[in-house]
Amino acid sequence: MGKPSDRQSLAVFPGSFDPITNGHLDIVERGLNIFDRVLLAILVNPEKKPLFSIDERVGLIRETYSANPRVEVDSFSGLLVDYAEKVGARVIIRGIRAISDFEYEFQMALMNRRLNPSIETVFMMPAESYSYVSSRLVKEVFQLGGRVSDLVPPAVERHLCEEYGDPGEPDCGRARRREP
């Protein structure tokens, strides 16, 4: 047996996190059971029209994890494996909700391995109660006036209500669609 390493393990969990959901939080918690630190890396994608700006997403994630120094957040553009190498991570975490996610994620993992064989991808499944939750679905339900309180952290629900809902209603009531 060799001596324990002083090097902490860092895993990068990439995504749009627009917004971060309780499913994402579940994956982060599972990741923290394996790795010393988890870095949520928000992909800057100029092709997408997000509901929240990069700064808003970074702020919401920081607020959500303000009491946990093992969780970090950053944004990046370009190749994920280049970003992971830059921050010193050797592992990429990807959440898989259903079989439909697997084919795409599998292809991405193989391409990332081809681009940088020293970085591994770890697939994690959320708790069954979050297996259907996606950022897209949360936004759609909220915009149609549905409640999302058990789908997102409190900071996200509060921000949704302040920016896009009726803050006078206790559960935010009907959401207003954001005009571009």
C-alpha positions in Angstrom: 0.0 0.0 0.0 1.3 3.4 -0.9 0.8 6.5 1.2 -2.5 8.4 0.7 -2.4 11.1 -1.9 -2.6 14.7 -0.8 -4.2 15.5 -4.2 -8.0 16.1 -3.9 -10.2 14.5 -6.5 -12.2 17.0 -8.6 -15.1 16.0 -10.9 -16.6 18.4 -13.4 -20.4 18.3 -13.8 -21.1 20.2 -17.0 -24.5 21.4 -18.2 -26.6 24.4 -19.0 -28.3 24.5 -15.6 -31.0 26.7 -17.0 -32.2 26.5 -14.3 -30.5 24.1 -11.9 -33.0 21.5 -10.7 -33.3 19.1 -7.7 -32.3 16.4 -10.1 -29.0 18.2 -10.6 -28.6 18.6 -6.9 -29.2 14.9 -6.4 -26.4 14.1 -8.9 -24.1 16.6 -7.1 -24.7 14.9 -3.8 -24.0 11.5 -5.3 -20.8 12.9 -6.8 -19.7 14.2 -3.4 -20.0 10.7 -2.1 -17.2 9.7 -4.5 -15.2 12.9 -5.2 -13.7 15.5 -2.8 -15.1 18.4 -4.9 -17.6 18.8 -7.7 -17.4 21.7 -10.1 -20.6 22.6 -11.9 -19.4 23.9 -15.3 -22.0 26.0 -17.2 -21.5 25.7 -20.9 -21.7 29.0 -22.7 -23.6 28.1 -25.9 -24.4 31.1 -28.1 -26.8 29.0 -30.1 -29.2 28.6 -27.2 -31.5 31.3 -25.9 -31.5 30.6 -22.1 -34.1 31.9 -19.7 -31.3 32.9 -17.2 -28.1 34.6 -18.0 -24.8 33.0 -17.2 -24.3 35.4 -14.2 -27.8 34.5 -12.9 -27.1 30.8 -13.2 -23.7 31.1 -11.5 -25.3 33.2 -8.7 -28.2 30.8 -8.1 -25.8 27.8 -7.9 -23.5 29.7 -5.5 -26.5 30.6 -3.4 -27.8 27.0 -3.4 -24.3 25.7 -2.3 -23.2 28.6 -0.2 -22.7 26.4 2.9 -20.8 23.7 1.0 -17.2 24.6 0.1 -16.8 21.3 -1.8 -19.2 22.5 -4.6 -17.9 25.1 -7.0 -19.4 26.7 -10.1 -17.8 28.2 -13.2 -18.6 28.8 -16.8 -16.7 27.7 -19.9 -16.8 27.6 -23.7 -15.1 25.3 -26.1 -14.3 21.6 -25.6 -15.3 20.1 -22.2 -12.1 17.9 -22.1 -10.0 21.0 -22.6 -11.8 22.8 -19.7 -11.5 19.7 -17.5 -7.8 19.5 -18.1 -7.4 23.2 -17.4 -9.0 23.0 -14.0 -7.2 19.7 -13.1 -10.2 17.4 -13.2 -9.8 13.8 -14.5 -13.5 12.9 -14.3 -16.6 14.2 -16.0 -19.9 13.5 -14.3 -23.0 13.0 -16.5 -26.5 12.4 -15.2 -28.7 9.9 -17.0 -32.4 10.1 -16.4 -33.6 7.5 -18.9 -32.5 5.2 -21.7 -33.2 8.0 -24.1 -30.3 10.1 -22.5 -27.9 7.2 -22.7 -27.2 7.0 -26.5 -26.3 10.7 -26.7 -24.3 10.7 -23.5 -22.5 7.5 -24.6 -21.5 9.1 -27.9 -20.2 12.2 -26.1 -18.2 10.1 -23.6 -16.6 8.2 -26.4 -15.7 11.4 -28.3 -14.3 13.0 -25.1 -12.2 9.8 -24.5 -10.9 10.1 -28.1 -10.0 13.8 -27.5 -8.4 13.2 -24.1 -8.0 9.5 -23.0 -6.8 10.6 -19.5 -10.3 12.0 -18.6 -13.0 9.5 -17.7 -16.8 10.0 -17.8 -18.9 8.7 -14.9 -22.6 8.2 -15.5 -24.9 8.7 -12.5 -28.6 8.2 -12.2 -30.7 10.5 -10.0 -33.1 9.3 -7.4 -36.2 7.8 -9.0 -38.3 10.8 -7.9 -36.2 13.1 -10.2 -35.9 10.8 -13.1 -38.3 12.8 -15.2 -37.1 16.3 -14.2 -35.3 18.5 -16.7 -34.6 22.2 -16.9 -36.7 22.4 -20.1 -39.7 20.8 -18.4 -39.3 23.0 -15.3 -39.4 26.2 -17.4 -42.4 24.9 -19.4 -44.4 24.0 -16.3 -43.6 27.3 -14.7 -44.4 29.4 -17.8 -47.8 27.6 -18.0 -48.5 28.5 -14.4 -47.7 25.3 -12.7 -45.9 24.9 -9.3 -42.2 23.9 -9.4 -41.4 24.1 -5.7 -40.4 20.4 -5.4 -38.4 20.5 -8.6 -36.0 23.3 -8.0 -34.0 24.7 -5.1 -35.6 27.6 -3.2 -33.2 30.2 -4.7 -34.4 29.2 -8.2 -38.1 29.3 -7.3 -37.7 32.7 -5.7 -35.8 34.0 -8.7 -38.5 32.6 -11.1 -41.2 34.3 -9.1 -39.4 37.6 -8.8 -38.5 37.8 -12.5 -41.3 36.0 -14.3 -44.2 35.4 -11.9 -46.5 37.3 -9.6 -44.6 37.8 -6.4 -47.7 38.9 -4.6 -49.0 35.3 -4.7 -47.6 32.9 -2.0 -46.9 30.2 -4.5 -46.1 32.5 -7.4 -49.4 31.9 -9.2 -49.4 32.0 -12.9 -46.1 32.7 -14.6 -45.8 35.3 -17.3 -43.9 34.3 -20.4 -40.7 36.2 -20.8 -40.6 38.1 -24.1 -37.3 38.1 -26.0 
